[in-house]
């Protein structure tokens, strides 16, 4: 292999590595954004669950009969 071929090969590998680094950073950013969204949605579900619990307790204050 000539020096010119080796240089071209190294440049191609460096370019490939740079593209891989960019893709990896983009994927990492996407995963971080998804986790942020998942955390927000989890908090919202928990809040709604508590709200529903509160509403169901105030809507039916009677205790069930003893045979329940």
C-alpha positions in Angstrom: 0.0 0.0 0.0 1.4 3.4 -0.9 1.7 6.3 1.4 -1.1 8.1 -0.5 -3.4 5.1 -0.1 -2.7 4.9 3.6 -3.4 8.6 4.0 -6.7 8.3 2.1 -7.6 5.2 4.3 -6.8 7.1 7.5 -8.8 10.1 6.4 -11.8 7.9 5.5 -11.6 6.2 8.9 -11.4 9.6 10.6 -14.4 10.9 8.7 -16.3 7.7 9.6 -15.4 8.1 13.2 -16.6 11.7 13.2 -19.9 10.7 11.7 -20.3 8.0 14.3 -19.5 10.5 17.1 -22.1 12.9 15.8 -24.7 10.1 15.5 -23.9 8.9 19.0 -24.3 12.4 20.4 -27.6 12.8 18.6 -28.9 9.5 20.0 -27.7 10.4 23.5 -29.6 13.8 23.3 -32.7 12.0 22.1 -32.6 9.5 24.9 -32.1 12.3 27.5 -35.1 14.2 26.1 -37.2 11.0 26.2 -36.3 10.4 29.9 -37.2 14.0 30.7 -40.6 13.5 29.0 -41.1 10.1 30.7 -40.3 11.7 34.1 -42.8 14.5 33.5 -45.5 12.0 32.4 -44.9 9.8 35.4 -45.4 12.8 37.7 -48.6 13.7 35.9 -50.0 10.2 36.2 -49.2 10.1 39.9 -50.9 13.5 40.4 -54.0 12.4 38.4 -54.1 9.2 40.4 -54.1 11.1 43.6 -56.8 13.5 42.3 -59.0 10.6 41.2 -58.5 9.0 44.7 -59.6 12.2 46.3 -62.6 12.6 44.1 -63.7 9.0 44.6 -63.5 9.4 48.4 -65.6 12.6 48.4 -68.1 11.3 45.8 -68.9 8.2 47.9 -68.5 9.0 51.6 -70.7 6.1 52.7 -68.9 3.1 54.0 -69.7 -0.3 52.3 -72.0 -2.7 54.2 -70.2 -5.0 56.6 -70.6 -8.1 54.3 -68.1 -6.5 51.8 
